């Protein structure tokens, strides 16, 4: 599907899951080499940037939170940035691009004062929206971290083990998607100054700032999660230790009784137990031994 937007002499062409014919038509219309079309059509694992005489080709991956295993955790977006046009290509519906398209149309209608001397400014506003959307998703993770912390200290350590693992998986997906952004954007900053002009340098630094804010939030969430995991593990270990301690004490207290009762269960006649009084006496002796064992444990501060 091809969507085209124009604003103050600039054009944004958004290709969502384009057919081969749509891709070829767009590449021919804007004089893009076939090699770029082939790269766009293929699935790429790494972000990259190339500088051409008439455009900059940029490929970035953005994190995507999905509860369905059938969907990718990364969304690839290809950018072709010319002087007066920008082409974006992706093979999944991307919320942030859809939101930007609505904003773009409103700005065009209302003729708002947006910095749009060349397509580099369109890329700036577009990438800013993409990073803002990523931070919005990270805010959902932050709320989940706070809820996890609350439940850990309410005694729900066992249930939080799987929750912590799921949060860690989400953060790893974010880290995986953003892992090449710093290097690619640093190269883009050099290329864009050469392709556009030095005055665009301020906006390029803002693009790096948007990435840095997103990465800082991601790193902060990862540190908090690591602390929560350590705390949860410590509480689980303490609870397990306390349980083992109780079981050990019970075993220690019942061992003398078990030994004595086992002796009297042997197929041998004991003259000691010949009536009810003697039987009660033996029971009292067994109870007394358990009390003495308990007092000994308390004296040794083992319980």
The 8 nearest C-alpha neighbors of each residue, nearest first, counted from 0:
[[1, 15, 17, 14, 16, 2, 18, 21],
 [0, 2, 14, 13, 3, 15, 12, 17],
 [3, 1, 13, 12, 14, 0, 4, 15],
 [2, 4, 12, 11, 13, 1, 5, 10],
 [3, 5, 11, 10, 12, 2, 6, 104],
 [6, 4, 10, 9, 11, 8, 7, 3],
 [5, 7, 9, 107, 8, 10, 4, 103],
 [8, 6, 9, 5, 115, 107, 10, 116],
 [7, 9, 6, 5, 10, 83, 117, 84],
 [10, 8, 83, 6, 5, 7, 84, 118],
 [11, 9, 5, 84, 4, 12, 85, 83],
 [10, 12, 85, 4, 3, 84, 86, 5],
 [11, 13, 3, 86, 2, 85, 87, 10],
 [12, 14, 87, 2, 86, 1, 88, 3],
 [15, 13, 88, 1, 17, 0, 87, 16],
 [14, 16, 0, 89, 17, 90, 88, 13],
 [17, 15, 90, 89, 0, 14, 91, 18],
 [18, 16, 0, 15, 14, 21, 22, 19],
 [19, 17, 21, 20, 22, 16, 0, 23],
 [18, 20, 22, 21, 23, 17, 40, 24],
 [19, 21, 23, 18, 22, 24, 17, 25],
 [22, 20, 24, 18, 19, 23, 17, 25],
 [21, 23, 19, 25, 20, 24, 17, 26],
 [22, 24, 26, 20, 25, 21, 19, 27],
 [23, 25, 21, 27, 22, 26, 20, 28],
 [26, 24, 28, 22, 27, 23, 21, 29],
 [25, 27, 31, 23, 29, 24, 28, 30],
 [28, 26, 30, 24, 25, 29, 23, 31],
 [27, 29, 25, 26, 30, 24, 31, 23],
 [28, 30, 27, 26, 31, 25, 84, 24],
 [31, 29, 27, 28, 26, 32, 25, 53],
 [30, 32, 26, 29, 27, 33, 35, 36],
 [33, 31, 34, 35, 30, 36, 26, 27],
 [32, 34, 36, 35, 37, 31, 26, 23],
 [35, 33, 37, 32, 36, 38, 31, 39],
 [36, 34, 38, 37, 33, 32, 39, 31],
 [37, 35, 33, 39, 34, 38, 40, 26],
 [36, 38, 40, 34, 35, 39, 41, 33],
 [39, 37, 35, 41, 40, 36, 34, 42],
 [38, 40, 36, 37, 41, 35, 77, 88],
 [39, 41, 37, 38, 36, 42, 19, 22],
 [42, 40, 38, 39, 43, 37, 36, 44],
 [41, 43, 44, 40, 39, 38, 75, 45],
 [44, 42, 45, 41, 46, 38, 75, 39],
 [43, 45, 42, 46, 60, 75, 176, 73],
 [46, 44, 43, 47, 179, 60, 59, 58],
 [45, 47, 59, 58, 179, 60, 44, 183],
 [48, 46, 58, 57, 183, 45, 59, 49],
 [47, 49, 57, 56, 58, 183, 50, 187],
 [50, 48, 56, 55, 51, 57, 47, 187],
 [49, 51, 55, 56, 190, 54, 48, 52],
 [50, 52, 54, 53, 55, 49, 56, 194],
 [53, 51, 54, 50, 194, 55, 81, 49],
 [54, 52, 51, 81, 55, 82, 194, 50],
 [53, 55, 81, 51, 80, 52, 79, 56],
 [56, 54, 50, 80, 79, 51, 49, 57],
 [57, 55, 79, 49, 48, 78, 50, 80],
 [56, 58, 48, 78, 77, 47, 55, 79],
 [57, 59, 77, 46, 47, 76, 78, 48],
 [60, 58, 46, 76, 75, 77, 61, 57],
 [61, 59, 75, 74, 176, 73, 76, 46],
 [60, 62, 74, 176, 73, 75, 177, 63],
 [63, 61, 73, 173, 176, 72, 74, 172],
 [62, 64, 72, 73, 65, 74, 61, 71],
 [65, 63, 72, 62, 66, 169, 136, 172],
 [64, 66, 67, 63, 72, 70, 68, 71],
 [65, 67, 68, 64, 70, 69, 72, 63],
 [68, 66, 69, 65, 70, 71, 64, 72],
 [67, 69, 70, 66, 65, 71, 72, 64],
 [70, 68, 67, 71, 65, 66, 72, 64],
 [71, 69, 68, 67, 72, 65, 66, 73],
 [70, 72, 73, 69, 74, 63, 68, 65],
 [71, 73, 63, 62, 64, 172, 70, 65],
 [74, 72, 62, 63, 71, 61, 176, 60],
 [75, 73, 61, 60, 62, 63, 76, 72],
 [74, 76, 60, 59, 89, 73, 61, 77],
 [75, 77, 89, 59, 88, 58, 60, 74],
 [76, 78, 58, 88, 87, 57, 59, 39],
 [79, 77, 87, 57, 86, 56, 58, 80],
 [80, 78, 56, 86, 85, 55, 57, 54],
 [79, 81, 85, 55, 54, 78, 84, 118],
 [82, 80, 54, 84, 83, 85, 53, 118],
 [81, 83, 118, 117, 84, 80, 54, 119],
 [84, 82, 9, 118, 117, 81, 10, 8],
 [85, 83, 10, 81, 118, 9, 11, 82],
 [84, 86, 80, 11, 79, 81, 118, 12],
 [87, 85, 12, 79, 78, 13, 11, 80],
 [88, 86, 78, 13, 77, 14, 12, 76],
 [87, 89, 14, 77, 76, 15, 13, 86],
 [90, 88, 76, 15, 91, 16, 75, 14],
 [89, 91, 16, 15, 92, 88, 17, 75],
 [92, 90, 89, 93, 16, 15, 74, 75],
 [91, 93, 94, 90, 15, 89, 97, 96],
 [94, 92, 96, 95, 91, 97, 74, 89],
 [93, 95, 97, 96, 98, 92, 132, 99],
 [94, 96, 98, 97, 93, 129, 132, 99],
 [97, 95, 99, 98, 94, 93, 100, 129],
 [96, 98, 94, 100, 95, 99, 93, 101],
 [99, 97, 95, 101, 96, 100, 94, 102],
 [98, 100, 102, 96, 101, 97, 103, 95],
 [101, 99, 103, 97, 102, 98, 96, 104],
 [102, 100, 104, 98, 103, 99, 105, 97],
 [103, 101, 99, 105, 100, 104, 106, 98],
 [102, 104, 100, 106, 101, 105, 99, 107],
 [103, 105, 107, 101, 102, 106, 100, 108],
 [106, 104, 108, 102, 107, 103, 109, 101],
 [107, 105, 103, 109, 111, 104, 108, 110],
 [106, 108, 104, 110, 105, 6, 109, 103],
 [109, 107, 105, 106, 110, 104, 111, 103],
 [108, 110, 106, 111, 107, 105, 104, 112],
 [111, 109, 107, 108, 106, 112, 105, 113],
 [110, 112, 106, 109, 113, 107, 108, 105],
 [111, 113, 110, 114, 106, 115, 109, 107],
 [112, 114, 115, 111, 106, 110, 120, 116],
 [113, 115, 116, 120, 112, 121, 117, 124],
 [114, 116, 120, 117, 113, 121, 118, 7],
 [117, 115, 114, 120, 118, 119, 9, 7],
 [116, 118, 115, 119, 83, 82, 120, 9],
 [119, 117, 121, 83, 120, 84, 82, 85],
 [120, 118, 122, 121, 117, 123, 80, 82],
 [119, 121, 123, 118, 115, 122, 117, 114],
 [122, 120, 118, 124, 123, 119, 125, 115],
 [121, 123, 125, 119, 120, 124, 126, 118],
 [124, 122, 120, 121, 126, 125, 127, 119],
 [125, 123, 127, 121, 122, 126, 128, 120],
 [124, 126, 122, 128, 127, 123, 121, 129],
 [127, 125, 129, 128, 123, 124, 122, 130],
 [126, 128, 124, 130, 125, 129, 123, 131],
 [129, 127, 131, 125, 126, 130, 132, 124],
 [130, 128, 126, 132, 131, 127, 95, 133],
 [129, 131, 133, 132, 127, 128, 126, 134],
 [132, 130, 128, 134, 133, 129, 127, 135],
 [131, 133, 135, 129, 130, 134, 95, 128],
 [134, 132, 130, 136, 135, 131, 137, 129],
 [135, 133, 137, 131, 136, 132, 213, 138],
 [134, 136, 132, 138, 133, 137, 131, 139],
 [137, 135, 133, 139, 138, 134, 132, 140],
 [138, 136, 134, 140, 139, 135, 141, 133],
 [137, 139, 141, 135, 140, 136, 134, 142],
 [140, 138, 142, 136, 137, 141, 143, 135],
 [139, 141, 137, 143, 138, 142, 144, 136],
 [142, 140, 138, 144, 143, 139, 137, 145],
 [143, 141, 145, 139, 144, 140, 146, 138],
 [142, 144, 140, 146, 141, 145, 147, 139],
 [145, 143, 141, 147, 142, 146, 148, 140],
 [144, 146, 148, 142, 147, 143, 149, 141],
 [147, 145, 143, 149, 144, 148, 142, 150],
 [146, 148, 144, 150, 145, 149, 143, 151],
 [149, 147, 145, 151, 146, 150, 144, 152],
 [150, 148, 146, 147, 151, 152, 145, 153],
 [149, 151, 153, 147, 155, 152, 148, 146],
 [152, 150, 155, 156, 148, 153, 149, 154],
 [151, 153, 154, 150, 149, 148, 155, 156],
 [154, 152, 150, 151, 155, 149, 156, 148],
 [155, 153, 152, 151, 156, 150, 157, 234],
 [154, 156, 151, 150, 158, 157, 153, 159],
 [157, 155, 151, 159, 158, 154, 231, 235],
 [156, 158, 159, 155, 160, 235, 154, 161],
 [157, 159, 156, 155, 160, 161, 162, 151],
 [158, 160, 162, 156, 157, 161, 163, 155],
 [159, 161, 163, 162, 158, 157, 164, 156],
 [160, 162, 164, 163, 159, 165, 158, 157],
 [163, 161, 159, 165, 164, 160, 166, 158],
 [162, 164, 166, 160, 165, 161, 159, 167],
 [163, 165, 161, 167, 162, 166, 168, 160],
 [166, 164, 168, 162, 167, 163, 161, 169],
 [167, 165, 169, 163, 168, 164, 162, 170],
 [166, 168, 164, 170, 165, 169, 171, 163],
 [169, 167, 165, 171, 166, 170, 164, 172],
 [168, 170, 166, 172, 167, 171, 165, 173],
 [171, 169, 173, 167, 172, 168, 174, 166],
 [170, 172, 174, 168, 173, 169, 175, 167],
 [171, 173, 175, 169, 170, 174, 176, 168],
 [174, 172, 170, 62, 176, 171, 175, 177],
 [173, 175, 171, 177, 172, 176, 178, 170],
 [176, 174, 172, 178, 173, 177, 171, 62],
 [175, 177, 173, 62, 61, 60, 174, 178],
 [178, 176, 174, 180, 175, 179, 173, 61],
 [177, 179, 175, 176, 174, 180, 181, 173],
 [180, 178, 177, 181, 182, 46, 183, 45],
 [181, 179, 183, 177, 182, 184, 178, 59],
 [180, 182, 184, 183, 179, 185, 178, 210],
 [181, 183, 185, 180, 184, 179, 186, 187],
 [184, 182, 180, 186, 185, 181, 47, 187],
 [185, 183, 187, 181, 186, 182, 180, 188],
 [186, 184, 182, 188, 187, 183, 181, 189],
 [185, 187, 183, 189, 184, 188, 190, 182],
 [188, 186, 184, 190, 189, 185, 191, 183],
 [187, 189, 185, 191, 186, 190, 203, 184],
 [188, 190, 186, 187, 192, 191, 193, 185],
 [189, 191, 187, 193, 192, 188, 194, 186],
 [192, 190, 194, 193, 188, 189, 195, 187],
 [193, 191, 196, 197, 195, 189, 190, 194],
 [192, 194, 190, 191, 195, 196, 189, 197],
 [195, 193, 191, 192, 190, 196, 54, 55],
 [196, 194, 192, 191, 193, 199, 197, 82],
 [195, 197, 192, 198, 199, 193, 194, 191],
 [196, 198, 192, 199, 200, 195, 193, 201],
 [199, 197, 200, 196, 201, 192, 202, 195],
 [198, 200, 197, 201, 202, 196, 203, 192],
 [201, 199, 203, 198, 197, 202, 204, 192],
 [202, 200, 204, 203, 199, 205, 198, 197],
 [203, 201, 205, 204, 200, 199, 206, 123],
 [204, 202, 200, 206, 205, 201, 188, 199],
 [203, 205, 207, 201, 202, 206, 208, 200],
 [204, 206, 208, 202, 203, 207, 209, 201],
 [207, 205, 203, 209, 208, 204, 202, 123],
 [208, 206, 204, 210, 205, 209, 211, 203],
 [207, 209, 205, 211, 206, 210, 212, 204],
 [210, 208, 206, 212, 207, 211, 205, 213],
 [209, 211, 207, 213, 208, 212, 214, 206],
 [210, 212, 208, 214, 213, 209, 215, 207],
 [213, 211, 215, 209, 214, 210, 208, 216],
 [212, 214, 210, 216, 211, 215, 134, 217],
 [213, 215, 217, 211, 216, 212, 218, 210],
 [216, 214, 212, 218, 217, 213, 211, 219],
 [217, 215, 219, 213, 214, 218, 220, 212],
 [216, 218, 214, 220, 215, 219, 221, 213],
 [219, 217, 221, 215, 220, 216, 214, 222],
 [218, 220, 216, 222, 221, 217, 215, 223],
 [221, 219, 223, 217, 218, 222, 224, 216],
 [220, 222, 218, 224, 219, 223, 225, 217],
 [223, 221, 225, 219, 224, 220, 218, 226],
 [224, 222, 220, 226, 225, 221, 227, 219],
 [223, 225, 227, 221, 226, 222, 220, 228],
 [226, 224, 228, 222, 227, 223, 221, 229],
 [227, 225, 223, 229, 224, 228, 230, 222],
 [228, 226, 224, 230, 225, 229, 231, 223],
 [227, 229, 231, 225, 226, 230, 232, 224],
 [230, 228, 232, 226, 227, 231, 233, 225],
 [231, 229, 227, 233, 228, 232, 226, 234],
 [230, 232, 228, 234, 233, 229, 156, 227],
 [231, 233, 235, 229, 230, 234, 228, 236],
 [234, 232, 236, 230, 231, 235, 237, 229],
 [233, 235, 237, 231, 236, 232, 238, 230],
 [236, 234, 232, 238, 237, 233, 239, 231],
 [235, 237, 239, 233, 234, 238, 240, 232],
 [238, 236, 234, 240, 235, 239, 233, 241],
 [237, 239, 241, 235, 240, 236, 234, 242],
 [240, 238, 236, 242, 241, 237, 235, 243],
 [239, 241, 237, 243, 238, 242, 236, 244],
 [242, 240, 244, 238, 239, 243, 237, 245],
 [243, 241, 239, 245, 244, 240, 238, 246],
 [244, 242, 246, 240, 241, 245, 247, 239],
 [243, 245, 241, 247, 242, 246, 240, 248],
 [246, 244, 248, 242, 247, 243, 249, 241],
 [245, 247, 243, 249, 248, 244, 250, 242],
 [248, 246, 250, 244, 245, 249, 243, 251],
 [249, 247, 251, 245, 250, 246, 252, 244],
 [250, 248, 246, 252, 251, 247, 253, 245],
 [249, 251, 247, 253, 248, 252, 254, 246],
 [250, 252, 248, 254, 249, 253, 247, 255],
 [253, 251, 249, 289, 250, 254, 248, 292],
 [252, 254, 250, 256, 251, 255, 257, 249],
 [253, 255, 257, 251, 256, 252, 250, 258],
 [256, 254, 258, 257, 253, 259, 252, 288],
 [257, 255, 259, 253, 254, 258, 285, 260],
 [256, 258, 254, 260, 255, 259, 261, 253],
 [257, 259, 261, 255, 256, 260, 254, 262],
 [260, 258, 262, 256, 261, 257, 255, 263],
 [261, 259, 257, 263, 262, 258, 256, 264],
 [260, 262, 264, 258, 259, 263, 257, 265],
 [263, 261, 259, 264, 260, 265, 258, 257],
 [262, 264, 260, 265, 261, 259, 269, 267],
 [263, 265, 261, 262, 260, 266, 267, 259],
 [264, 266, 263, 267, 262, 261, 268, 260],
 [265, 267, 264, 268, 263, 262, 269, 261],
 [268, 266, 265, 269, 263, 264, 262, 270],
 [267, 269, 270, 266, 265, 263, 272, 271],
 [268, 270, 271, 272, 267, 263, 273, 265],
 [269, 271, 272, 273, 268, 267, 274, 277],
 [270, 272, 269, 273, 277, 278, 274, 281],
 [273, 271, 277, 270, 278, 274, 269, 275],
 [272, 274, 270, 271, 277, 275, 278, 269],
 [273, 275, 277, 276, 272, 278, 271, 279],
 [276, 274, 278, 277, 279, 273, 272, 280],
 [277, 275, 279, 278, 274, 280, 272, 273],
 [276, 278, 280, 272, 279, 275, 274, 281],
 [279, 277, 275, 281, 280, 276, 272, 274],
 [280, 278, 282, 276, 281, 277, 283, 275],
 [281, 279, 277, 283, 278, 282, 276, 284],
 [280, 282, 284, 278, 279, 283, 285, 277],
 [283, 281, 279, 285, 284, 280, 286, 278],
 [284, 282, 286, 280, 285, 281, 287, 279],
 [283, 285, 287, 281, 282, 286, 280, 288],
 [284, 286, 282, 288, 283, 287, 256, 281],
 [285, 287, 283, 289, 284, 288, 282, 290],
 [288, 286, 284, 290, 289, 285, 283, 291],
 [287, 289, 291, 285, 286, 290, 292, 284],
 [288, 290, 292, 286, 287, 252, 291, 293],
 [291, 289, 293, 287, 292, 288, 294, 286],
 [290, 292, 288, 294, 293, 289, 295, 287],
 [293, 291, 289, 295, 290, 294, 288, 252],
 [294, 292, 290, 296, 295, 291, 289, 297],
 [295, 293, 297, 291, 296, 292, 298, 290],
 [294, 296, 298, 292, 293, 297, 291, 299],
 [297, 295, 293, 299, 301, 298, 294, 300],
 [296, 298, 300, 294, 299, 295, 302, 301],
 [297, 299, 295, 300, 296, 294, 301, 293],
 [298, 300, 296, 297, 301, 295, 302, 294],
 [301, 299, 297, 298, 302, 296, 295, 294],
 [300, 302, 296, 299, 297, 298, 248, 244],
 [301, 300, 297, 296, 248, 244, 299, 245]]
